């Protein structure tokens, strides 16, 4: 990206984060109980880092495959494995699996993952990325938008846990940190 593009991208990301913090503080559907929202000061984030943005083509699987993901409550949810992004982070190949819920109609790709920061700098169980489906399968995979599931903030939410195939050996120091 050119310097002016980086500035535009960074402003958009910071605006997105401010809107998310506002929703978490005041939103009717926020995971925080009304009593704890008053003390909510904002989520913790890594500094914006354009090196964690990747233009990547989704390598779609020819045959439909399903994956049963365990959730934070021990229940299981069925997902369709849609394809894989082949990324390179820090010179290491990083295959990243993308899914769609099998049990409901959802037009987005769901990417749950754990990485070398999980349990240290970021939520123990992992984080998520979501992207709207692109019909040409060309995507911008931007880990700066990685977020914690609601179960990272409050007990009682049912959150799919990343399957082992999305346990990344690299550190993704982008997106949301531990709350």
N, C-alpha and C positions, 0 to 999 in steps of 0.2 A: 504494500500500500504506500501511496505517496503521503508525505507529511500532512497535507490538508485533508486527505481521506482519513488518516489516523485521528485527527482532531474531530472530524465529523462523527466517526464511529465512536470515539470515546464519549463525546457529548450525548449521543443517543443511548449508550450503555448507562451512563450516570443518570440520565433522565428516567430510564427504565427502572433502575435501582431505587430512585427516589419515589417513584410511583408505587413500587412494590412495598417499600417501607410504609408509605401512607396507607395502603390497603391493609397491611398487617396491623397498623396502629388503630385504624378506624373502620375497616371493612366489616360488613355484616357477616361475611363468610370467612373471616380471619380465623386461623386455628387458635388464637389466643382468647382466653375467656375475657369478658368485659372487664373484670376486676384487674386482670394483669395487663390489659392493653394500656392503662394509664401510665404504667412504668416502662412501656416499650420504647426503647431509644433507637431502634433500627437494627437491621441485620448486620453481620460482619462479613466483609468481602475482601478478597485479594485485590490488589491494585489492578486496574485494567491492563491487560497484556496482549497486544495484537499477535504475538507469536503463538497464542493458543486459538487462533482462528484458522480454519482450513477449508479451502474449496475442495470438495471431494465428490466423487460419483458413488452413488449407492450401487454396490454389486448385488443385484437382486438374485435371490435363490430361485432356481427353475422349479423345483418341487416345493410345495407348501410343507413347512415343518412347524410343529408346535412345541412350545416350551412351557412347562409348568413352573411358575415362580412361587417360591414360598414367600409369605408376607410377614410383616412385623408381629402379627398376632398368631402366627403358626398356620393360618389358613393357606390355601393355595389358589392361584389364579392362572388361567390359561392365556397364553400370548402366542401370536403367530410370529415366527422369525421371518422378517421381510428381506433382510440383506445385511451386507457388511460394508463398512467404510474401512479402507486401508490407508491409515494415516502414518506419518513418521514424526515422532516427537523426540527431540534430543538425539536424533540419529538412529533411534530404535523404531522398528516397525511396530505399529499398534493397530491390530484389528479391533474394530468396534462394532458390535452387533446392534442392529436396530429391530424393533418389534412394534407390533400393533396388538391391542387387546382383542382376543378372540371372542370374548363374551359380550362386547358392546360395540356399536358403530362409532369409531373414532378416527377422523381423517388425519391424525398426526402420527409421526414416528416417535416412539418412546425409547429412550436410551438410558437405562439404569446402569451405573458403573461404580466400581470402587477403584481406588488408585493408591499410590504410595503415601498419600496424605491422610487417607481414611483412618480414623481413630486417633490421629495426632492433631493435625490442623483442621480437618474437616470431619463431618458427621461419621461416626463409626460404621454405620450400615451402608453408606454410600450416598451418591447424589444422582440427580436426574438431568437429562437434557430432553427437550421436546422440540420437534420441528414439524411444520406443516408439510404434507406430502407434495413433492414437486413432480410433475408428470414427466419431466425430462431426466429425473433422477440426479440432477446436479444440485448439490447442497452446500450451504455454508455451515460447517460444524464449528460453533463458537463456544468453547468451554467457559468463556467469561459469563455466559448465561446459565451455567450449571447451578442447580439449586437443590436445597435440602427438601426431602419429603416432609409433610406435616407431622409425621411421627417423630421427627427430630426436635419438635418444639413442645408437643403435648401428647401424653399417652392417650390411647383409645382410637387412634386413626389406623386404618389398615393400609399399609404401604408395601408394595412389592419390593423384595430385596434383589439386588443385582445377581444374576446367575454367574457361576464361576467363569464362563466364557467372556464376561466383561469385567474381570478382575485385572486391571492394568498394572503392569510392573513399574511404570513411570509415575512421577509425581505431576499431578495436574494442579499447579498453583494458580488457579483461575476460578472465578465464580464465587459462590458462597462458601464461607468458612463455618466452623462450629458456631452454634448460637450461644 
